[in-house]
Amino acid sequence: MGSRAILNAPNTSAEIISRSVANDQSRIYSRGHLSGNVPNVKGHLECHGLVLDDNSSIYAVPELEANAANLEMSHEAAVGQIDEEEIYYLTSRGLTEEEAASMIVRGFLSMDITGLPDELAAETQKMIDMSLDGM
């Protein structure tokens, strides 16, 4: 999966945020590319992932390309696992381990993107729900 934003006009900005969950022998290659080609542009790129089992992997590649002076671009990438203390806390409150893991993954994937059209937000949520049904 991947995204690219090319900033060719002054005073433009872009934000790319990706979340991925690797489970059941999946291999995920998550790429993001921001290219600032003129002055006075801003961009931010995030690639975050959760690996849920030892047979899966995530390869996160954030790329920044700066082709002008006086621009601001940043990136961050993080891949990890569910914290066992979070699972313990939720199971001590009455959830099963499976329910606790599902709740944590749902929270990880939940993003409130300002300005996203209602129809697209609803479809995105539907896809997240469908992907979590088997967990």
Secondary structure, 3 states (H helix, E strand, C coil): CEEEEEECCCCCEEEEEEEEEECCCCEEEEEEEEEECCCCCEEEEEEEEEECCCCCEEEEEEEEEECCCCCEEEEEEEEECCCHHHHHHHHCCCCCHHHHHHHHHHHHHCCCCCCCCHHHHHHHHHHHHHHHCCC
